[in-house]
Amino acid sequence: MTRLDALRFARRVVAEHTARQLAAIDQWIADEERREAEQHTGRERRPAKPAWLLEPGLNREAPAVYVHRGGCWNAGGRSHGIDQAGVRQALADGVAACPHCRPDTALD
C-alpha cells in the first residue's frame, strides 16, 4: 500500500465515521423535537384546574374536611373540583373553609 492509498483509505474512514455521527445527531434532534411537540400538545389538552376544591374526609362515611380555592397549597391529594354552587352548599352544610386560602372570603 502506498502512502497515497493509505491517505485515501484514512479519508474514507473519517468520512464514513463522520456521516454516522451526523446521522446519530440528526436522530437525537428529531427525537427531541418529537418530545417537545408531545409535551406542547399535552399542555394544550390538559384540562383547566378547578376554581374550587372539596377535600373529603378520611373515609366514605366521614364528612368533608375543607373547601379550598383552586390551587391552594394546603389542599389534600384526594381533593376534587366542585363548582361555585357546590362550594356555597358545602359551606352552608358546615364544611369548614380552608384557613389558608379562605374560599368563604372570596365568595363574600
C-alpha positions in Angstrom: 0.0 0.0 0.0 1.4 3.3 -1.0 1.3 6.5 1.1 -1.4 7.9 -1.2 -3.5 4.7 -0.8 -3.3 5.0 2.9 -4.3 8.6 2.9 -7.3 7.8 0.6 -8.3 5.0 3.0 -8.0 7.3 6.0 -10.2 9.8 4.3 -12.9 7.2 3.6 -12.8 6.0 7.2 -13.2 9.5 8.5 -16.0 10.4 6.1 -17.9 7.2 7.0 -17.4 7.8 10.7 -18.4 11.5 10.4 -21.5 10.5 8.4 -22.6 8.0 11.1 -22.0 10.7 13.8 -24.1 13.2 11.9 -26.8 10.7 11.4 -26.9 9.9 15.1 -27.0 13.6 16.0 -29.8 14.1 13.4 -31.8 11.3 15.0 -31.3 12.8 18.5 -32.5 16.2 17.2 -35.6 14.5 15.6 -36.3 12.7 18.9 -36.0 15.8 20.9 -38.3 17.8 18.5 -40.9 15.0 18.8 -40.7 15.0 22.6 -41.1 18.8 22.7 -44.1 18.6 20.3 -45.7 15.9 22.5 -45.2 18.0 25.7 -46.7 21.0 24.0 -49.7 19.0 22.8 -50.1 17.6 26.3 -50.1 21.1 27.9 -52.7 22.3 25.4 -55.0 19.3 26.1 -54.6 19.3 29.8 -58.0 20.3 31.4 -58.1 23.6 33.3 -57.6 23.5 37.0 -60.8 23.7 39.0 -61.6 27.0 40.7 -62.8 25.3 43.8 -61.8 22.1 45.6 -63.6 19.9 48.2 -61.3 17.9 50.5 -63.1 14.7 51.5 -62.9 13.0 54.9 -60.6 10.0 55.6 -63.3 7.5 54.6 -66.6 7.4 52.7 -68.7 8.0 55.8 -66.7 10.9 57.1 -67.9 14.4 56.2 -65.8 16.6 54.0 -62.9 18.4 55.8 -62.4 21.6 53.9 -63.4 23.7 51.0 -60.4 25.3 49.2 -59.8 27.7 46.4 -58.3 26.1 43.3 -54.5 25.9 43.6 -54.4 26.0 47.4 -51.2 24.6 48.7 -53.0 23.1 51.6 -55.5 21.1 49.6 -55.1 17.4 50.2 -54.2 15.0 47.4 -57.7 13.5 47.4 -59.4 16.9 46.9 -61.6 17.1 43.8 -63.0 20.0 41.8 -66.5 21.4 42.5 -68.5 24.3 41.1 -69.3 27.5 42.9 -72.8 26.3 43.8 -71.3 23.2 45.4 -68.9 25.4 47.4 -71.7 27.5 48.7 -73.7 24.4 49.6 -70.8 22.8 51.4 -70.1 25.9 53.4 -73.8 26.1 54.3 -73.8 22.5 55.3 -71.0 23.2 57.8 -67.9 22.2 55.9 -65.0 24.4 57.1 -63.4 26.9 54.8 -59.6 26.4 54.5 -57.9 28.9 56.9 -55.1 29.5 54.3 -56.9 30.2 51.0 -60.2 31.5 52.6 -62.7 30.5 49.9 -65.5 31.9 52.0 -64.0 35.3 51.8 -63.6 35.0 48.0 -67.4 34.2 47.8 -68.3 37.0 50.2 
